[in-house]
Amino acid sequence: MVQTFEGSHAATGLRLGIIVSSFNAFITQGLLEGALDAIGEAGGQKDQVIVIHVPGAFEIPLAAQTLAANGDVDAIICLGCLIRGETLHFELISAAVTEGMTGAMLESNIPMTLGVITAENVAQAKERSGKNEINRGREAAKTAIQMANLMKSMIER
């Protein structure tokens, strides 16, 4: 018989970490609120959530890797906002953050979700961080909850 695994959408009993960039705080605050709302709606408890503020998106992978190694968390939600400018900085930082998070996740075996907005302009970033269903913080939290539960069920089998 085929065994099938799928992560539950319930945050009850999960300990979650959130790494949030302070750069572009007018956007990342909305991402953080969306993530916290999603966790609460899924039954998560505020005292089971650790929020860590880092200066910018580039610092997210190191903080996530450190939290995974020392924080006793089931999943980590990474939130930030990169808005394209006139130089290559946007591409370099977005690639570094994605690669760094992927490496940290695979090394630690702790699910990490990418709620880092990469937007062409401020209007796009605001749309993706507002109080709506496309809030990327909300989306990243839901994915983190599902992956944390999936990993637990796979390990416990």
C-alpha positions as a printed Julia matrix, in Angstrom:
157×3 Matrix{Float64}:
  0.0    0.0     0.0
  1.22   3.49   -0.83
  1.97   5.7     2.16
  0.92   9.32    1.71
  2.04  12.21    3.88
  0.52  15.67    3.97
  1.09  18.37    6.54
 -1.79  19.59    8.67
 -2.78  23.26    8.59
 -3.05  23.43   12.41
 -0.42  25.38   14.34
 -1.45  23.95   17.71
  1.63  22.82   19.61
  4.1   24.18   17.05
  6.98  26.44   18.03
  7.61  28.86   15.18
 10.37  31.36   14.51
  9.96  34.51   12.45
 12.96  36.39   11.08
 11.91  39.83    9.83
 13.99  42.47    8.11
 13.8   46.0     9.53
 14.74  47.51    6.16
 11.59  48.68    4.36
  9.76  48.38    7.69
  6.71  50.09    6.2
  6.31  46.86    4.19
  7.8   44.22    6.5
  5.56  45.23    9.4
  2.57  44.22    7.25
  4.26  40.91    6.46
  4.84  40.26   10.16
  1.23  41.09   11.0
  0.02  38.77    8.23
  2.21  35.93    9.53
  1.08  36.4    13.13
 -2.58  36.55   12.04
 -2.23  33.3    10.08
 -0.55  31.56   13.02
 -3.3   32.68   15.39
 -6.04  31.62   12.98
 -4.41  28.18   12.76
 -4.48  27.76   16.54
 -0.91  28.8    17.28
 -0.05  30.42   20.59
  1.82  33.74   20.81
  4.1   32.37   23.53
  5.26  29.7    21.07
  6.44  32.27   18.5
  9.91  33.82   18.49
 10.3   37.03   16.44
 13.81  38.17   15.53
 14.42  41.5    13.8
 17.48  41.77   11.55
 18.76  44.92    9.79
 18.1   43.8     6.22
 17.22  40.87    4.01
 20.88  39.89    3.57
 21.07  39.03    7.28
 18.05  36.71    7.22
 19.9   33.46    6.33
 22.43  33.77    9.16
 19.74  34.54   11.74
 17.6   31.67   10.42
 20.53  29.24   10.53
 21.39  30.3    14.09
 17.78  30.02   15.25
 17.48  26.58   13.65
 20.61  25.42   15.47
 19.76  26.91   18.86
 16.1   27.83   19.02
 14.12  24.59   19.31
 11.68  25.59   16.57
  9.6   23.46   14.22
  9.78  25.94   11.32
 11.1   29.4    10.5
  9.26  32.09    8.55
 11.6   34.56    6.82
 10.18  37.97    5.95
 11.68  40.88    4.07
 11.21  43.24    1.17
 13.48  43.97   -1.77
 12.42  46.69   -4.21
 14.22  46.93   -7.54
 16.44  49.96   -7.94
 18.73  51.15  -10.69
 21.69  48.86   -9.92
 22.35  45.12   -9.68
 21.98  45.22   -5.89
 18.4   43.86   -6.09
 19.46  40.76   -8.04
 22.54  40.13   -5.91
 20.71  40.39   -2.6
 17.68  38.36   -3.71
 19.93  35.56   -4.99
 22.07  35.61   -1.83
 19.03  35.48    0.46
 17.42  32.62   -1.46
 20.63  30.59   -1.68
 21.51  31.28    1.96
 18.09  30.24    3.21
 18.1   27.11    1.09
 21.48  26.1     2.48
 20.43  26.81    6.06
 17.21  24.85    5.64
 18.9   21.81    4.12
 21.71  21.85    6.68
 19.37  22.14    9.67
 16.47  20.03    8.38
 14.13  22.73    9.73
 11.54  24.04    7.23
 12.13  27.69    6.31
  9.7   29.64    4.2
 10.59  32.52    1.92
  8.31  35.45    2.64
 10.75  37.93    1.15
  8.96  40.11   -1.38
 10.88  40.95   -4.54
  8.96  43.81   -6.11
  9.47  46.08   -9.08
  8.11  49.05   -7.13
  6.59  50.17   -3.84
  3.02  49.68   -5.1
  3.68  45.98   -5.76
  5.31  45.58   -2.34
  2.37  47.26   -0.59
 -0.1   45.01   -2.42
  1.76  41.9    -1.25
  1.99  43.07    2.37
 -1.51  44.45    2.93
 -4.38  43.03    4.93
 -5.48  40.59    2.24
 -5.12  36.97    1.16
 -2.05  37.68   -1.0
 -0.07  38.95    1.98
  3.22  37.07    1.57
  3.75  36.93    5.33
  0.42  35.15    5.75
  1.29  32.8     2.88
  4.76  32.04    4.31
  3.28  31.29    7.74
  0.69  28.9     6.32
  3.39  27.08    4.37
  5.66  26.9     7.43
  2.85  25.39    9.51
  2.09  22.79    6.87
  5.76  21.9     6.37
  6.44  21.66   10.12
  3.57  19.21   10.46
  4.65  17.29    7.36
  8.2   16.89    8.63
  6.93  15.71   12.03
  4.68  13.1    10.42
  7.49  11.84    8.19
  9.91  11.55   11.11
  7.36   9.84   13.37
  6.34   7.19   10.83
